[in-house]
Amino acid sequence: MDFFRNYRNHIFFILMILLLFGTGCASLQTNESQSVPQTQYQMISGTIIYPNDLYFPTKIRIEIVLTAINASTGKQTPLVVQTIRNPQKFPVNFTLRYDAKEIVGNHQYVVSVNLYQEGSDRPYLKSRSDYELKLPGFTSTLKVELTAADSI
């Protein structure tokens, strides 16, 4: 009787090990077959500067936009938009990630920055100009200076 009890325990133990091993192999095959090609992202980093001390009694948001401009048609297409809500103080650092496959040789690429007060779609502050970048491969740190939107 002891022999059969131990025999059943050994069989049960072996079956459990085989079951666990089989499940692990099946899950590895599933993960490998579902792999997706990785996108090659490039980065643009920068700092937004405002020369004066500011106090905003309302909430604000900063929008940083990377735009592609078609050289032959002049059509502008936003590639990346980053929104920073309620920054504590200036300077504000940012990083834009863009897909390198979206860069076309005959396009011009610019970064612009606008600061909006809560509930408004009209910029309160904006970048002095659009900052032209040579993409891909821009490796410098971009310095964007803001000025009053009415003064531009």
N, C-alpha and C positions, 0 to 999 in steps of 0.2 A: 504494500500500500504506500509506503514512504517513497519507493522508487517512482511510482506513477505521479505522485504529488510533485516531487522534484523535477521529473521529466516535463510535466505540464508547465511548471514555473520557468524552466529553461527554454521551452518552446515559445512561451509567451514573451519572455525577455528578448529572444532572437527576433521574433516577429516585430516587436516594438522598435528595435534598432533598425531593421530593414525598412519599416514604415517611415521612420524619421529621416533616414538616409535618402530614401526615394523622394520624399517631399522636398527636402533641401535641394536636390538635383533639379527637380522640376521647377522650383522657384528661380534658380539661377538661370535656367534656359529661358524662362519667361522674361526676366529682366534684360538679358542680352538681346533678345529679339525685339524689344520695345525701345531700344536706344534711338535717340533722335540726334541728327547732326547738330553740333554746337554752333551758335552764331558768334562771329568774331566782332566783338564790340571794341570800339576805340573810345578814348576819354578826352574830354576838354575840361580842364580845371581853371578856376579863376577866383577873383576877389572883387566884390562890389564895394566901392568906396563912395562916401559922401563926406565932403569936407567940413560940414557944420554939425553941431550937436543937435539931434532931433529928439523930440518927445512926441509920440503919437498917442493922443487920447483915445483913438479908436483902433480897431484891429486893422492890420495891413497885410498885404501879400505882395511878394515879388515874383514876377514871371520872367524867366530866362528862356529865350527862344533861339534855337539854331534853325536858320532858314536857308534853303537852296534857291538860288536865282538862276533861271535858265538864261544863258548868255544870248541866245538868238531871239527868244520871245519875250524875255523880261518877266515871265511868270514866276511868282514867288510861292514856294511850297515849304511850310514848316515841317522839319524833320523830327525835332525833339522840343518838348516844352517841359520845363521844370518849374514847379511852384513852391516857393518857400513862404510859409505862413508865420506871421508874427515874430520876425527876428528880434532878438533882444537889443542888439546894438550893431553899429557899423564898426569895422568892415564885416561883410558877410561872405563866407566862402561857399563855392558851389562846384559841382561836378556834373557834367553832361555826358551821358553815354549814348553813342550813336552806332548804328550798324554800318560797318565799313563797306558792305555790298551796296548801300544806297548812294555812295559817292560816285558822281559822274564827272568825267574829266572836263567837260565844257561848261560846267556850272560854277557859279561863284557862291561862297558860303559865308554867311554873316551871323553874328550873335548880337542880339539886342536885349535890353533889360528895361522893364517897366515896373514901377511901384504903384500900387493902387490902395486907396483907403477903403474900408469896409463899405459895401453897398454901392460902390462906384465902378463904372467901367471905363472911366476917363483917367488916364495916368496922372498921378500927383507928381512923381519924379520919373525921369527916364534917362537912359544912357545918352551921353553927349552926341554920340554917333553910333552907327552900326559898325561893329568891329569885324573886318574881313579876315578870314582864316584860310590858310592853304591846307586843304584836306585831301587825303588822309595824311597823317604824320605830324600834325600840329602838337608840339611838345612843350611849348612855353606855358607859363601861367598868365592868363589873361587878366588885365586890370581894367575894370569897367568903372568909370566915374559917372555918378548920377548928377543931374541938375534939375531945376524946376521945369516941369513939362511946359509951362507957359512961356519960358524963355527961349525955347527952340523953335 
